[in-house]
Amino acid sequence: MLGPVLLAAARSDRMRRVIAAAPLTRPVVNRFVAGDALHPALATVRALAAAGLDVTLDHLGEDVTDKATAHATRDAYLRLLESLRDERLGDRAEVSVKLSAFGQALPGGHDIALDSVRQVAELATEIGTTVTLDMEDHTTVDSTLAVLGELRREHPRTGAVLQSYLFRTEDDARALATAGSRVRLVKGAYKEPASVAHQDKKDVDLAYVRALRILFAGDGYPMVGSHDPRMIAIAQELAARGHRAPDTYEFQMLYGIRTAEQRRLAQDGARMRIYVPYGADWYGYFMRRLAERPANLAFFLRSFSPTR
Ligand SMILES: Cc1cc2nc3c(=O)[nH]c(=O)nc-3n(C[C@H](O)[C@H](O)[C@H](O)COP(=O)(O)OP(=O)(O)OC[C@H]3O[C@@H](n4cnc5c(N)ncnc54)[C@H](O)[C@@H]3O)c2cc1C
């Protein structure tokens, strides 16, 4: 019940002001976000890499409404990639981008976002790493997949994200399960209408398994983006049945969530990548984490308790 309310709050400027100003918010945010700036984020990458974990970095921001902010996003990613190059972390860390932060929703946004993200993909390729295009609400899927298609012509390892709650996803998974194609499968984190998406969690889970089967049966590189032990076990079973080598797929989890399990999977020989968000614009990301799990919300609310 609370999930949809929190997802609506994730897009409310008024709620953003109230929550961001609350003094006790910050320590809770820090559980999910690796700092406000590049420097602490790089320290996090180094620590995770030392523990045998790969990383995808997200410079937080979304839904930009002017070109200057969209260009600032591009510049932040270029600085990030330059730092990864300088620190020789290109083999451990890739980057995840939200096209809405690159101006996708502006008039002519497709071309604005494509032009900027292409510059990011060029630098990523140059330093031996990759870009993955995060997936946002359903109205952006066609445009994001079109940008993906264009980027893949020159940068074939550019990654996509598919959300199992969308009815269309099995078709998209079939189209993307081709050689060299990197696809992160997630359940989906936005508030979507019943006309386009499963509403019942059980149906989202079943759809996740169907899409997993398609991706693992194909020639691409599946990226299993879930904390769900059942989905992880099914992916392991599909990999074993398909005789997949450990470097032909990977698991992905969010920074701060199931950290012991992240390390266990890596120690067992799986490729495990942690999605590490950083930056000052953490509000939307943070609210989606609260929405998807009551325990995360309880953790947040407890921090306001006078007994703490
Ligand atoms: C790497 C990564 C990238 C993502 N990128 C996107 C994206 O681009 N677009 C998008 O829409 N969404 C994205 N998401 C979010 C995703 O859509 C889900 O909202 C989120 O992952 C929750 O779904 P779940 O599969 O992890 O498990 P859920 O269905 O939320 O939970 C299932 C089970 O997993 C376990 N679990 C889940 N969370 C926890 C926790 N905090 N602590 C302990 N156990 C837990 C529990 O056993 C739980 O019952 C991403 C997620 C990941 C991991």
The ligand as an SDF file (V2000), in Angstrom:
LIG
                    3D

 53 58  0  0  0  0  0  0  0  0999 V2000
   21.8920   -3.4750  -10.1100 C   0  0  0  0  0  0  0  0  0  0  0  0
   20.4720   -2.9830  -10.1820 C   0  0  0  0  0  0  0  0  0  0  0  0
   20.1380   -2.0220  -11.1180 C   0  0  0  0  0  0  0  0  0  0  0  0
   18.8190   -1.5830  -11.2260 C   0  0  0  0  0  0  0  0  0  0  0  0
   18.4710   -0.7410  -12.2540 N   0  0  0  0  0  0  0  0  0  0  0  0
   17.1510   -0.4390  -12.4380 C   0  0  0  0  0  0  0  0  0  0  0  0
   16.7280    0.3040  -13.5940 C   0  0  0  0  0  0  0  0  0  0  0  0
   17.5120    0.6950  -14.4560 O   0  0  0  0  0  0  0  0  0  0  0  0
   15.3950    0.5660  -13.7150 N   0  0  0  0  0  0  0  0  0  0  0  0
   14.4650    0.1370  -12.7760 C   0  0  0  0  0  0  0  0  0  0  0  0
   13.2760    0.3670  -12.9570 O   0  0  0  0  0  0  0  0  0  0  0  0
   14.8680   -0.5400  -11.6820 N   0  0  0  0  0  0  0  0  0  0  0  0
   16.1680   -0.8410  -11.4870 C   0  0  0  0  0  0  0  0  0  0  0  0
   16.5420   -1.5670  -10.3770 N   0  0  0  0  0  0  0  0  0  0  0  0
   15.5840   -1.7830   -9.2610 C   0  0  0  0  0  0  0  0  0  0  0  0
   14.7030   -3.0090   -9.5030 C   0  0  0  0  0  0  0  0  0  0  0  0
   13.7840   -2.7390  -10.5380 O   0  0  0  0  0  0  0  0  0  0  0  0
   13.9200   -3.3780   -8.2320 C   0  0  0  0  0  0  0  0  0  0  0  0
   13.0940   -2.3240   -7.8630 O   0  0  0  0  0  0  0  0  0  0  0  0
   14.7800   -3.7430   -7.0470 C   0  0  0  0  0  0  0  0  0  0  0  0
   15.9220   -4.4290   -7.4130 O   0  0  0  0  0  0  0  0  0  0  0  0
   13.9660   -4.6240   -6.0680 C   0  0  0  0  0  0  0  0  0  0  0  0
   13.6630   -5.8590   -6.6500 O   0  0  0  0  0  0  0  0  0  0  0  0
   14.4420   -7.2130   -6.2680 P   0  0  0  0  0  0  0  0  0  0  0  0
   14.4180   -8.0900   -7.4660 O   0  0  0  0  0  0  0  0  0  0  0  0
   15.7980   -6.8580   -5.7920 O   0  0  0  0  0  0  0  0  0  0  0  0
   13.6740   -7.8870   -5.0940 O   0  0  0  0  0  0  0  0  0  0  0  0
   12.2600   -7.6330   -4.3850 P   0  0  0  0  0  0  0  0  0  0  0  0
   11.1560   -8.1580   -5.2320 O   0  0  0  0  0  0  0  0  0  0  0  0
   12.1600   -6.2070   -3.9090 O   0  0  0  0  0  0  0  0  0  0  0  0
   12.4410   -8.5570   -3.1390 O   0  0  0  0  0  0  0  0  0  0  0  0
   12.4640   -9.9730   -3.2930 C   0  0  0  0  0  0  0  0  0  0  0  0
   13.2880  -10.5850   -2.1890 C   0  0  0  0  0  0  0  0  0  0  0  0
   14.6520  -10.1600   -2.2830 O   0  0  0  0  0  0  0  0  0  0  0  0
   15.2200  -10.0220   -0.9720 C   0  0  0  0  0  0  0  0  0  0  0  0
   15.5450   -8.6050   -0.7300 N   0  0  0  0  0  0  0  0  0  0  0  0
   15.1780   -7.5540   -1.4680 C   0  0  0  0  0  0  0  0  0  0  0  0
   15.6640   -6.4040   -0.9210 N   0  0  0  0  0  0  0  0  0  0  0  0
   16.3130   -6.7610    0.1850 C   0  0  0  0  0  0  0  0  0  0  0  0
   17.0070   -6.0380    1.2040 C   0  0  0  0  0  0  0  0  0  0  0  0
   17.0790   -4.7010    1.2110 N   0  0  0  0  0  0  0  0  0  0  0  0
   17.5780   -6.7280    2.2070 N   0  0  0  0  0  0  0  0  0  0  0  0
   17.4770   -8.0800    2.2570 C   0  0  0  0  0  0  0  0  0  0  0  0
   16.8290   -8.8160    1.3340 N   0  0  0  0  0  0  0  0  0  0  0  0
   16.2510   -8.1700    0.3170 C   0  0  0  0  0  0  0  0  0  0  0  0
   14.1520  -10.4860   -0.0270 C   0  0  0  0  0  0  0  0  0  0  0  0
   14.3000  -11.8720    0.1780 O   0  0  0  0  0  0  0  0  0  0  0  0
   12.8690  -10.2020   -0.7980 C   0  0  0  0  0  0  0  0  0  0  0  0
   11.7600  -10.9580   -0.3710 O   0  0  0  0  0  0  0  0  0  0  0  0
   17.8410   -2.0570  -10.2920 C   0  0  0  0  0  0  0  0  0  0  0  0
   18.1920   -3.0160   -9.3530 C   0  0  0  0  0  0  0  0  0  0  0  0
   19.4730   -3.5010   -9.2960 C   0  0  0  0  0  0  0  0  0  0  0  0
   19.8030   -4.5660   -8.2930 C   0  0  0  0  0  0  0  0  0  0  0  0
  1  2  1  0
  2  3  1  0
  2 52  2  0
  3  4  2  0
  4  5  1  0
  4 50  1  0
  5  6  2  0
  6  7  1  0
  6 13  1  0
  7  8  2  0
  7  9  1  0
  9 10  1  0
 10 11  2  0
 10 12  1  0
 12 13  2  0
 13 14  1  0
 14 15  1  0
 14 50  1  0
 15 16  1  0
 16 17  1  0
 16 18  1  0
 18 19  1  0
 18 20  1  0
 20 21  1  0
 20 22  1  0
 22 23  1  0
 23 24  1  0
 24 25  2  0
 24 26  1  0
 24 27  1  0
 27 28  1  0
 28 29  2  0
 28 30  1  0
 28 31  1  0
 31 32  1  0
 32 33  1  0
 33 34  1  0
 33 48  1  0
 34 35  1  0
 35 36  1  0
 35 46  1  0
 36 37  1  0
 36 45  1  0
 37 38  2  0
 38 39  1  0
 39 40  1  0
 39 45  2  0
 40 41  1  0
 40 42  2  0
 42 43  1  0
 43 44  2  0
 44 45  1  0
 46 47  1  0
 46 48  1  0
 48 49  1  0
 50 51  2  0
 51 52  1  0
 52 53  1  0
M  END
$$$$
